[in-house]
Amino acid sequence: MAYKKKNSELPELKRQIKENKLKPLYLFYGTETFLKETYIKAIRDAVPDNGFEEFNHITLKGPDVTLSEYDDAWESFPMMAEKKLLYISGSGIFKSATEEKKEFWKEKLSRCPDDMVVIFDEVSVDKRSVLYKALVQNGMAIEFETPDDNDLVTFVTGRCLRAHKKIRRENAQHIVMMCGDSLQSLVNELDKLFDYCSGEITRSDIDSVVSKSLSIRIFDLTDGIMDHDAKKAMNVLTEFRNGNESAFGVMYLIYSNVKKILQTKLTGSTDPKAVAAAIGGSSFIAKKYIAGASGFSEGALTRMVMRIPEIDYEIKQGKTDEWTALEQYVAEALYYN
């Protein structure tokens, strides 16, 4: 099976920014927020506000912005500058829109002033929608997806190179294993390593400095459950509690984790790339879902998924406290098979 190369439009976007040949319309969508925010900032920098940010860098957020507010922002002139930037976040119009909104935006997207650059920032879109098609006729739509394993390792080695630090590829992979597929987490941990290390970044440096992300530590918990290792599972919970993690936050991550393990189980695939394509995320994370799917029955995973909303309800009804409920959930799950 062939897989689409992720973020394949980025080289063209980089060229446009570098040469200051920006298109009038951009639609940025997807779940990789670090990359998305990086390019939004780059475009902001390429369209200077000249000291009049209120007039030249206009931001409209959320689905409740009125058509009148959009119209005023769209039709206003830049103040003492060649161009203005209009940043629209979370409008939802490329996924669903009323007929009134469709007609309004079809007209706007077909007529973007030369003195304006517009960035739409969305999580998800419907590529079949009329408004999506209208935007790509005069602009550019870019999906920001989770990088794959090789891209994550390349990201780490590239940042180390720019910081004048040496790192072996296997150590870059180890950082990725500890941080998961969050680029923001990788950046934060790399900055700590750069301050700590004077030259080459070693495995011992990484183990001493890098904090394993909560999303990755959740796998330690599910591994303990899968191995029916009560001591390991409860030790992880104790670490979470002593680290002042939110019980609800941990519960949500367990729910999300187990749900994706169940989805992996239902695909019947053991190919990390196929699993990543089916449920999202990197192939590195997909390997963990595959391991989990092999260790649990479909019935056990289904019970683990369904039990979380029940526990949430019991907590909200005051029948139990958060941490007691979470410990009870883990204790029950240890005996699923």
Secondary structure, DSSP 8 states (H G I E B T S, - for coil): -----TTTTHHHHHHHHHTT---SEEEEESS-HHHHHHHHHHHHHHS--TT-HHHHEEEEESTT--HHHHHHHHH---SSSS-EEEEEES--TTT---HHHHHHHHHHHT---TTEEEEEEES---TTSHHHHHHHHHEEEEE-----HHHHHHHHHHHHHHTT-EE-HHHHHHHHHHHTT-HHHHHHHHHHHHHH-SSEE-HHHHHHH----HHHHHHHHHHHHHTT-HHHHHHHHHHHHHTT--HHHHHHHHHHHHHHHHHHHHHT---HHHHHHHH-S-HHHHHHHHHHHHHS-HHHHHHHHHHHHHHHHHHHTTSS-HHHHHHHHHHHHTT--
